[in-house]
Amino acid sequence: MRARLALLSSGVVCALREVALRSKPAEMLAISPKGTVPVLQLPQGQVLEQSLDIMLWALGQCDPLGWLLRSPEQQALQRGWIAACDGVFKAHLDRYKYPNRYALPDGLADRAHGSVFLASLDAALASSGNLAGDRWGLADAAIAPFVRQWAHTDRAWFASQPWPWLQRWLEGFESSPAFAQVMAKFEPWSPEHTAIYWPADAAHFAP
Ligand SMILES: N[C@@H](CCC(=O)N[C@@H](CS)C(=O)NCC(=O)O)C(=O)O
């Protein structure tokens, strides 16, 4: 989702191949044996296998909304948020969502640990409204999909937390045209498939 958000913001169009994780195409595993999505293959053959790398590549090509245009201090702050999200927070998210995969009786301890990060996001959002400062940017797009997963694990619990700025920020994301566009569903790709070029219309980015 974060890779799609950056592609949408940049306006860089790619040939999209939807993957069903239960049945990963040999063509995907041939270029990226680690078997996670997203994967982006560039025209010259280079393969980007991390969603954040895909975001940075797309915005490096074209950044009409200035997602990368922030002061060095702001950029460092954003990279710190993203690293915390992708590291410790994501680990707690997985265990909170799927405790039985980790032989845990429940996800409550991880919910408590991950909440420390969410409370810090709420505090940051209270002062600026966005993680990237005065307008939506890289950190917002990189982190919002994971906060969304967290919120949807137990919506009533999330709604009851004292995080008004975070809740408002997430609502803004989920009700945006960009969200609707990146959530578009596609049939899993097969070699016979007609190519899908995405985004079809990058003109309506507006979280
Ligand atoms: N660090 C990677 C993580 C990617 C990742 O874990 N993707 C999940 C789907 S969101 C996946 O492909 N899982 C493989 C599977 O479930 O088989 C990134 O951000 O690109």
The ligand as an SDF file (V2000), in Angstrom:
LIG
                    3D

 20 19  0  0  0  0  0  0  0  0999 V2000
   10.2530   -5.2810    4.4180 N   0  0  0  0  0  0  0  0  0  0  0  0
    9.3720   -5.6560    3.3430 C   0  0  0  0  0  0  0  0  0  0  0  0
    8.2210   -6.4740    3.9140 C   0  0  0  0  0  0  0  0  0  0  0  0
    7.2910   -6.9080    2.8450 C   0  0  0  0  0  0  0  0  0  0  0  0
    6.2740   -7.9220    3.3560 C   0  0  0  0  0  0  0  0  0  0  0  0
    6.4230   -8.5270    4.4260 O   0  0  0  0  0  0  0  0  0  0  0  0
    5.2440   -8.1300    2.5510 N   0  0  0  0  0  0  0  0  0  0  0  0
    4.2390   -9.1210    2.8770 C   0  0  0  0  0  0  0  0  0  0  0  0
    2.8980   -8.6780    2.3960 C   0  0  0  0  0  0  0  0  0  0  0  0
    2.4700   -7.0690    2.9740 S   0  0  0  0  0  0  0  0  0  0  0  0
    4.5600  -10.3790    2.1320 C   0  0  0  0  0  0  0  0  0  0  0  0
    4.8560  -10.3250    0.9680 O   0  0  0  0  0  0  0  0  0  0  0  0
    4.5560  -11.5340    2.7930 N   0  0  0  0  0  0  0  0  0  0  0  0
    4.9040  -12.7790    2.1450 C   0  0  0  0  0  0  0  0  0  0  0  0
    3.9540  -13.8650    2.4250 C   0  0  0  0  0  0  0  0  0  0  0  0
    2.9890  -13.6610    3.1960 O   0  0  0  0  0  0  0  0  0  0  0  0
    4.1300  -14.9580    1.8610 O   0  0  0  0  0  0  0  0  0  0  0  0
    8.8730   -4.4160    2.6030 C   0  0  0  0  0  0  0  0  0  0  0  0
    8.5100   -3.4320    3.2610 O   0  0  0  0  0  0  0  0  0  0  0  0
    8.8470   -4.4210    1.3790 O   0  0  0  0  0  0  0  0  0  0  0  0
  1  2  1  0
  2  3  1  0
  2 18  1  0
  3  4  1  0
  4  5  1  0
  5  6  2  0
  5  7  1  0
  7  8  1  0
  8  9  1  0
  8 11  1  0
  9 10  1  0
 11 12  2  0
 11 13  1  0
 13 14  1  0
 14 15  1  0
 15 16  2  0
 15 17  1  0
 18 19  2  0
 18 20  1  0
M  END
$$$$
